[in-house]
Amino acid sequence: MGSDTFVYTTYIRTTPDELWKALTDPVFTRRYWGVAFETEWTPGAPMVWDEGGRRTEDPEQVVLAAEPGRLLSYTWHSFTPAWAEAVRLGHDVCERLARERRSKVTFLIEPSGDTVKLTVTHDDLEPDGLMKDMIGEGWPALLSSLKSLLETGEELPEPPR
């Protein structure tokens, strides 16, 4: 039986405030993620995902915790046909994802000498679900690009899908 949690830790040569900005500022998130978040970054605030020119809105898509420079958590986005088209996923894949329960992601930011320890926990996943498989590849690539952007000023190229 699989676990319902994915955890990934990396160390980035940056400050907690710069990492927070990179996780929340649309100018940064578009560069390494291709997504801009529209939200007030306060607990309970709705989140709109703008990805590939498509906006994904849902009343259950919300900020769960927001402590600048320390902690950020939100529910994972909704899976719509428009989103699937924007990220070039098939209709059948989108339908499978939409049947899975809503998951959440948490970013824990901790100073660690001259670096910042970033731990990403994505939980409430279906233990043997498609989303768990997808984020198992997605988060390491995304966080590597974030690390590169903060340390060198250049994000990594998007990996092929």
C-alpha positions as protocol buffer text, in pm:
chain_id: "A"
residue {
  index: 1
  type: MET
  ca { x: 0 y: 0 z: 0 }
}
residue {
  index: 2
  type: GLY
  ca { x: 132 y: 345 z: -92 }
}
residue {
  index: 3
  type: SER
  ca { x: 165 y: 651 z: 126 }
}
residue {
  index: 4
  type: ASP
  ca { x: -55 y: 960 z: 90 }
}
residue {
  index: 5
  type: THR
  ca { x: 241 y: 1198 z: 139 }
}
residue {
  index: 6
  type: PHE
  ca { x: 531 y: 1315 z: -79 }
}
residue {
  index: 7
  type: VAL
  ca { x: 820 y: 1500 z: 92 }
}
residue {
  index: 8
  type: TYR
  ca { x: 1114 y: 1670 z: -79 }
}
residue {
  index: 9
  type: THR
  ca { x: 1389 y: 1873 z: 89 }
}
residue {
  index: 10
  type: THR
  ca { x: 1646 y: 2096 z: -77 }
}
residue {
  index: 11
  type: TYR
  ca { x: 1894 y: 2360 z: 37 }
}
residue {
  index: 12
  type: ILE
  ca { x: 1909 y: 2690 z: -149 }
}
residue {
  index: 13
  type: ARG
  ca { x: 2167 y: 2965 z: -119 }
}
residue {
  index: 14
  type: THR
  ca { x: 1923 y: 3249 z: -53 }
}
residue {
  index: 15
  type: THR
  ca { x: 1738 y: 3415 z: 236 }
}
residue {
  index: 16
  type: PRO
  ca { x: 1401 y: 3313 z: 381 }
}
residue {
  index: 17
  type: ASP
  ca { x: 1250 y: 3640 z: 253 }
}
residue {
  index: 18
  type: GLU
  ca { x: 1379 y: 3588 z: -101 }
}
residue {
  index: 19
  type: LEU
  ca { x: 1252 y: 3231 z: -103 }
}
residue {
  index: 20
  type: TRP
  ca { x: 910 y: 3349 z: 17 }
}
residue {
  index: 21
  type: LYS
  ca { x: 903 y: 3605 z: -264 }
}
residue {
  index: 22
  type: ALA
  ca { x: 997 y: 3336 z: -516 }
}
residue {
  index: 23
  type: LEU
  ca { x: 708 y: 3116 z: -393 }
}
residue {
  index: 24
  type: THR
  ca { x: 447 y: 3392 z: -395 }
}
residue {
  index: 25
  type: ASP
  ca { x: 538 y: 3667 z: -645 }
}
residue {
  index: 26
  type: PRO
  ca { x: 388 y: 3605 z: -991 }
}
residue {
  index: 27
  type: VAL
  ca { x: 699 y: 3747 z: -1162 }
}
residue {
  index: 28
  type: PHE
  ca { x: 906 y: 3470 z: -1003 }
}
residue {
  index: 29
  type: THR
  ca { x: 654 y: 3185 z: -1020 }
}
residue {
  index: 30
  type: ARG
  ca { x: 593 y: 3236 z: -1391 }
}
residue {
  index: 31
  type: ARG
  ca { x: 967 y: 3202 z: -1458 }
}
residue {
  index: 32
  type: TYR
  ca { x: 1032 y: 2865 z: -1296 }
}
residue {
  index: 33
  type: TRP
  ca { x: 677 y: 2723 z: -1280 }
}
residue {
  index: 34
  type: GLY
  ca { x: 479 y: 2883 z: -1561 }
}
residue {
  index: 35
  type: VAL
  ca { x: 205 y: 2972 z: -1310 }
}
residue {
  index: 36
  type: ALA
  ca { x: 97 y: 3299 z: -1153 }
}
residue {
  index: 37
  type: PHE
  ca { x: -109 y: 3283 z: -836 }
}
residue {
  index: 38
  type: GLU
  ca { x: -376 y: 3543 z: -774 }
}
residue {
  index: 39
  type: THR
  ca { x: -440 y: 3554 z: -399 }
}
residue {
  index: 40
  type: GLU
  ca { x: -390 y: 3770 z: -93 }
}
residue {
  index: 41
  type: TRP
  ca { x: -170 y: 3505 z: 77 }
}
residue {
  index: 42
  type: THR
  ca { x: -377 y: 3500 z: 394 }
}
residue {
  index: 43
  type: PRO
  ca { x: -539 y: 3189 z: 545 }
}
residue {
  index: 44
  type: GLY
  ca { x: -875 y: 3121 z: 382 }
}
residue {
  index: 45
  type: ALA
  ca { x: -806 y: 3345 z: 81 }
}
residue {
  index: 46
  type: PRO
  ca { x: -910 y: 3197 z: -253 }
}
residue {
  index: 47
  type: MET
  ca { x: -637 y: 3114 z: -505 }
}
residue {
  index: 48
  type: VAL
  ca { x: -662 y: 3149 z: -879 }
}
residue {
  index: 49
  type: TRP
  ca { x: -403 y: 2963 z: -1084 }
}
residue {
  index: 50
  type: ASP
  ca { x: -315 y: 3136 z: -1410 }
}
residue {
  index: 51
  type: GLU
  ca { x: -125 y: 2882 z: -1620 }
}
residue {
  index: 52
  type: GLY
  ca { x: -63 y: 2900 z: -1991 }
}
residue {
  index: 53
  type: GLY
  ca { x: -320 y: 3178 z: -2019 }
}
residue {
  index: 54
  type: ARG
  ca { x: -589 y: 2965 z: -1850 }
}
residue {
  index: 55
  type: ARG
  ca { x: -736 y: 3059 z: -1513 }
}
residue {
  index: 56
  type: THR
  ca { x: -835 y: 2783 z: -1271 }
}
residue {
  index: 57
  type: GLU
  ca { x: -1073 y: 2894 z: -995 }
}
residue {
  index: 58
  type: ASP
  ca { x: -1256 y: 2682 z: -737 }
}
residue {
  index: 59
  type: PRO
  ca { x: -1404 y: 2767 z: -394 }
}
residue {
  index: 60
  type: GLU
  ca { x: -1198 y: 2483 z: -239 }
}
residue {
  index: 61
  type: GLN
  ca { x: -872 y: 2618 z: -385 }
}
residue {
  index: 62
  type: VAL
  ca { x: -752 y: 2825 z: -87 }
}
residue {
  index: 63
  type: VAL
  ca { x: -454 y: 2937 z: 118 }
}
residue {
  index: 64
  type: LEU
  ca { x: -431 y: 2727 z: 437 }
}
residue {
  index: 65
  type: ALA
  ca { x: -136 y: 2898 z: 610 }
}
residue {
  index: 66
  type: ALA
  ca { x: 87 y: 3194 z: 525 }
}
residue {
  index: 67
  type: GLU
  ca { x: 371 y: 3306 z: 750 }
}
residue {
  index: 68
  type: PRO
  ca { x: 612 y: 3510 z: 533 }
}
residue {
  index: 69
  type: GLY
  ca { x: 964 y: 3373 z: 533 }
}
residue {
  index: 70
  type: ARG
  ca { x: 859 y: 3063 z: 728 }
}
residue {
  index: 71
  type: LEU
  ca { x: 554 y: 2866 z: 613 }
}
residue {
  index: 72
  type: LEU
  ca { x: 315 y: 2851 z: 318 }
}
residue {
  index: 73
  type: SER
  ca { x: 38 y: 2598 z: 261 }
}
residue {
  index: 74
  type: TYR
  ca { x: -252 y: 2572 z: 18 }
}
residue {
  index: 75
  type: THR
  ca { x: -491 y: 2324 z: -132 }
}
residue {
  index: 76
  type: TRP
  ca { x: -386 y: 2186 z: -467 }
}
residue {
  index: 77
  type: HIS
  ca { x: -563 y: 2312 z: -774 }
}
residue {
  index: 78
  type: SER
  ca { x: -872 y: 2182 z: -947 }
}
residue {
  index: 79
  type: PHE
  ca { x: -843 y: 1979 z: -1264 }
}
residue {
  index: 80
  type: THR
  ca { x: -1046 y: 2127 z: -1545 }
}
residue {
  index: 81
  type: PRO
  ca { x: -1049 y: 2060 z: -1920 }
}
residue {
  index: 82
  type: ALA
  ca { x: -908 y: 2411 z: -1978 }
}
residue {
  index: 83
  type: TRP
  ca { x: -620 y: 2340 z: -1740 }
}
residue {
  index: 84
  type: ALA
  ca { x: -549 y: 2005 z: -1908 }
}
residue {
  index: 85
  type: GLU
  ca { x: -540 y: 2176 z: -2247 }
}
residue {
  index: 86
  type: ALA
  ca { x: -306 y: 2449 z: -2117 }
}
residue {
  index: 87
  type: VAL
  ca { x: -56 y: 2194 z: -1987 }
}
residue {
  index: 88
  type: ARG
  ca { x: -104 y: 1954 z: -2279 }
}
residue {
  index: 89
  type: LEU
  ca { x: -261 y: 1665 z: -2087 }
}
residue {
  index: 90
  type: GLY
  ca { x: -521 y: 1437 z: -2237 }
}
residue {
  index: 91
  type: HIS
  ca { x: -888 y: 1448 z: -2141 }
}
residue {
  index: 92
  type: ASP
  ca { x: -869 y: 1097 z: -1989 }
}
residue {
  index: 93
  type: VAL
  ca { x: -579 y: 1199 z: -1762 }
}
residue {
  index: 94
  type: CYS
  ca { x: -769 y: 1508 z: -1649 }
}
residue {
  index: 95
  type: GLU
  ca { x: -1077 y: 1301 z: -1568 }
}
residue {
  index: 96
  type: ARG
  ca { x: -869 y: 1056 z: -1361 }
}
residue {
  index: 97
  type: LEU
  ca { x: -711 y: 1341 z: -1166 }
}
residue {
  index: 98
  type: ALA
  ca { x: -1049 y: 1508 z: -1107 }
}
residue {
  index: 99
  type: ARG
  ca { x: -1177 y: 1188 z: -941 }
}
residue {
  index: 100
  type: GLU
  ca { x: -896 y: 1193 z: -683 }
}
residue {
  index: 101
  type: ARG
  ca { x: -942 y: 1378 z: -353 }
}
residue {
  index: 102
  type: ARG
  ca { x: -806 y: 1731 z: -323 }
}
residue {
  index: 103
  type: SER
  ca { x: -452 y: 1734 z: -188 }
}
residue {
  index: 104
  type: LYS
  ca { x: -250 y: 2011 z: -28 }
}
residue {
  index: 105
  type: VAL
  ca { x: 107 y: 2136 z: -40 }
}
residue {
  index: 106
  type: THR
  ca { x: 312 y: 2291 z: 241 }
}
residue {
  index: 107
  type: PHE
  ca { x: 642 y: 2476 z: 208 }
}
residue {
  index: 108
  type: LEU
  ca { x: 849 y: 2492 z: 528 }
}
residue {
  index: 109
  type: ILE
  ca { x: 1128 y: 2751 z: 510 }
}
residue {
  index: 110
  type: GLU
  ca { x: 1410 y: 2722 z: 766 }
}
residue {
  index: 111
  type: PRO
  ca { x: 1739 y: 2915 z: 785 }
}
residue {
  index: 112
  type: SER
  ca { x: 2039 y: 2683 z: 766 }
}
residue {
  index: 113
  type: GLY
  ca { x: 2368 y: 2870 z: 789 }
}
residue {
  index: 114
  type: ASP
  ca { x: 2430 y: 3051 z: 459 }
}
residue {
  index: 115
  type: THR
  ca { x: 2143 y: 2863 z: 297 }
}
residue {
  index: 116
  type: VAL
  ca { x: 1773 y: 2802 z: 347 }
}
residue {
  index: 117
  type: LYS
  ca { x: 1631 y: 2455 z: 398 }
}
residue {
  index: 118
  type: LEU
  ca { x: 1310 y: 2416 z: 199 }
}
residue {
  index: 119
  type: THR
  ca { x: 1091 y: 2117 z: 275 }
}
residue {
  index: 120
  type: VAL
  ca { x: 793 y: 2062 z: 49 }
}
residue {
  index: 121
  type: THR
  ca { x: 526 y: 1826 z: 179 }
}
residue {
  index: 122
  type: HIS
  ca { x: 244 y: 1736 z: -59 }
}
residue {
  index: 123
  type: ASP
  ca { x: -12 y: 1529 z: 127 }
}
residue {
  index: 124
  type: ASP
  ca { x: -370 y: 1405 z: 132 }
}
residue {
  index: 125
  type: LEU
  ca { x: -284 y: 1227 z: -193 }
}
residue {
  index: 126
  type: GLU
  ca { x: -455 y: 910 z: -311 }
}
residue {
  index: 127
  type: PRO
  ca { x: -193 y: 651 z: -208 }
}
residue {
  index: 128
  type: ASP
  ca { x: -190 y: 480 z: -548 }
}
residue {
  index: 129
  type: GLY
  ca { x: -324 y: 775 z: -746 }
}
residue {
  index: 130
  type: LEU
  ca { x: -208 y: 938 z: -1064 }
}
residue {
  index: 131
  type: MET
  ca { x: -137 y: 1272 z: -891 }
}
residue {
  index: 132
  type: LYS
  ca { x: 114 y: 1106 z: -660 }
}
residue {
  index: 133
  type: ASP
  ca { x: 299 y: 965 z: -961 }
}
residue {
  index: 134
  type: MET
  ca { x: 295 y: 1301 z: -1140 }
}
residue {
  index: 135
  type: ILE
  ca { x: 421 y: 1510 z: -848 }
}
residue {
  index: 136
  type: GLY
  ca { x: 694 y: 1252 z: -779 }
}
residue {
  index: 137
  type: GLU
  ca { x: 853 y: 1372 z: -1102 }
}
residue {
  index: 138
  type: GLY
  ca { x: 716 y: 1725 z: -1103 }
}
residue {
  index: 139
  type: TRP
  ca { x: 829 y: 1859 z: -768 }
}
residue {
  index: 140
  type: PRO
  ca { x: 1199 y: 1765 z: -803 }
}
residue {
  index: 141
  type: ALA
  ca { x: 1217 y: 1931 z: -1148 }
}
residue {
  index: 142
  type: LEU
  ca { x: 1026 y: 2239 z: -1034 }
}
residue {
  index: 143
  type: LEU
  ca { x: 1231 y: 2285 z: -716 }
}
residue {
  index: 144
  type: SER
  ca { x: 1556 y: 2239 z: -907 }
}
residue {
  index: 145
  type: SER
  ca { x: 1449 y: 2520 z: -1138 }
}
residue {
  index: 146
  type: LEU
  ca { x: 1354 y: 2738 z: -839 }
}
residue {
  index: 147
  type: LYS
  ca { x: 1694 y: 2671 z: -680 }
}
residue {
  index: 148
  type: SER
  ca { x: 1873 y: 2754 z: -1004 }
}
residue {
  index: 149
  type: LEU
  ca { x: 1677 y: 3078 z: -1046 }
}
residue {
  index: 150
  type: LEU
  ca { x: 1754 y: 3196 z: -693 }
}
residue {
  index: 151
  type: GLU
  ca { x: 2122 y: 3099 z: -703 }
}
residue {
  index: 152
  type: THR
  ca { x: 2214 y: 3193 z: -1061 }
}
residue {
  index: 153
  type: GLY
  ca { x: 1936 y: 3420 z: -1188 }
}
residue {
  index: 154
  type: GLU
  ca { x: 1836 y: 3163 z: -1453 }
}
residue {
  index: 155
  type: GLU
  ca { x: 1564 y: 2901 z: -1428 }
}
residue {
  index: 156
  type: LEU
  ca { x: 1612 y: 2558 z: -1586 }
}
residue {
  index: 157
  type: PRO
  ca { x: 1441 y: 2472 z: -1914 }
}
residue {
  index: 158
  type: GLU
  ca { x: 1106 y: 2298 z: -1868 }
}
residue {
  index: 159
  type: PRO
  ca { x: 1156 y: 1922 z: -1884 }
}
residue {
  index: 160
  type: PRO
  ca { x: 979 y: 1743 z: -2168 }
}
residue {
  index: 161
  type: ARG
  ca { x: 638 y: 1594 z: -2084 }
}
